[in-house]
């Protein structure tokens, strides 16, 4: 599964994968427990492949942040999202020293840690967006010609 196929729905905890289009919205399946639900058309749905983190320079795609966390944690779960605010700030400063401290809030760090732990628990170990994979495939095709 690609990171662009993983969805976050505002107002609903956890992460979901797209299953089908319905008359009133979309049908999604929870990554945590596999339950299916309908997200209404009015819900704010975001693909993790489209989310980026504010840094002192250019914004960094969430996939790159997750890859850095994966390398630091050696593929295991990351810091507990319920850790104190100072512990979360210290951890994210180690993983991503260039994150914008004025625009990335503790709630964002908690959400990233929760999402990362959920993805690792569901067996996801490669954090690439669909765009990165398309570029790699087109580069490989160009080399073969």
C-alpha positions in Angstrom: 0.0 0.0 0.0 1.3 3.5 -0.9 1.1 6.4 1.5 -1.1 8.3 -1.0 -3.7 5.5 -0.5 -3.9 6.1 3.3 -6.5 8.6 4.4 -7.0 10.7 7.5 -10.5 11.9 8.1 -11.2 15.0 10.2 -13.2 14.1 13.2 -12.4 10.4 13.1 -9.5 8.9 14.9 -7.1 6.6 13.1 -6.2 6.1 9.5 -8.2 4.5 6.7 -7.8 3.0 3.2 -10.1 3.8 0.4 -12.5 1.0 -0.5 -15.2 2.4 -2.8 -17.2 5.4 -3.8 -20.7 5.5 -2.4 -23.7 7.6 -3.2 -23.2 9.8 -0.1 -19.4 9.8 0.2 -16.7 7.2 0.3 -16.4 3.8 2.0 -13.2 3.4 4.0 -11.6 0.6 6.0 -9.8 1.3 9.3 -6.2 0.3 9.3 -6.4 -0.4 13.0 -9.3 -3.0 13.1 -10.5 -3.4 9.6 -14.0 -2.1 10.2 -15.6 -0.4 7.3 -17.5 2.9 7.5 -18.9 5.6 5.2 -17.2 9.0 5.3 -19.8 11.6 4.2 -19.0 13.8 1.2 -18.8 16.7 3.5 -16.0 15.2 5.6 -12.5 16.6 5.2 -10.5 13.7 3.9 -6.7 14.0 3.4 -4.3 11.6 1.8 -1.1 11.2 3.8 0.8 11.6 0.5 -0.4 15.2 0.3 0.6 16.2 3.8 3.8 18.1 4.5 5.5 19.4 7.6 6.7 23.0 8.0 10.5 23.3 8.2 12.9 26.3 8.3 13.4 25.8 4.5 10.9 24.1 2.2 8.1 22.0 3.6 9.0 18.3 4.0 6.6 15.6 2.8 5.2 13.4 5.5 6.7 10.4 3.8 10.2 11.7 4.3 9.5 12.5 8.0 8.1 8.9 8.4 11.2 7.5 6.7 13.5 9.4 9.1 11.5 8.1 12.1 11.7 4.6 10.6 15.5 4.8 10.4 15.8 6.2 13.9 13.5 3.6 15.4 14.9 0.8 13.3 11.4 -0.2 12.1 9.9 -0.3 15.6 7.2 1.8 17.2 8.2 5.4 17.9 7.7 7.6 21.0 4.4 7.2 22.8 2.0 10.0 21.5 0.8 10.4 25.1 4.3 11.5 26.3 4.8 14.9 27.9 5.0 17.8 25.5 8.7 18.4 26.2 9.6 14.8 25.5 7.8 15.0 22.1 9.5 18.3 21.2 12.9 16.8 22.1 12.2 13.7 20.1 11.1 15.6 17.0 14.1 17.9 17.3 16.3 14.7 17.1 14.4 13.2 14.1 13.8 16.5 12.2 16.1 19.2 13.6 14.9 21.7 10.9 11.2 21.5 11.8 9.6 25.0 12.2 9.1 25.2 16.0 6.6 28.1 15.7 4.3 26.3 13.2 4.5 22.6 14.2 2.5 22.2 17.4 2.6 19.4 20.0 -0.8 18.2 18.7 0.8 17.8 15.2 3.7 15.7 16.8 1.2 13.5 18.6 -0.8 13.0 15.4 2.4 12.1 13.5 3.5 9.6 16.2 0.1 8.0 16.3 -0.1 7.7 12.5 3.5 6.3 12.3 2.8 3.7 15.0 -0.4 2.7 13.3 1.3 2.3 9.9 4.1 0.2 11.3 1.6 -2.0 13.3 -0.3 -2.6 10.0 2.9 -3.7 8.3 3.8 -0.6 6.3 7.6 -0.2 6.1 8.2 1.8 3.0 7.1 5.4 3.1 6.9 6.6 -0.5 4.3 8.8 -2.0 2.7 7.8 -5.3 4.7 10.6 -7.0 8.0 9.2 -5.9 7.2 5.8 -7.2 6.0 7.2 -10.6 9.2 9.1 -11.0 11.3 6.0 -10.2 9.3 3.9 -12.7 9.6 6.5 -15.4 13.4 6.8 -14.7 13.7 3.0 -14.9 11.8 2.9 -18.2 13.9 5.7 -19.6 17.1 3.7 -18.8 15.9 0.6 -20.4 15.2 2.3 -23.8 
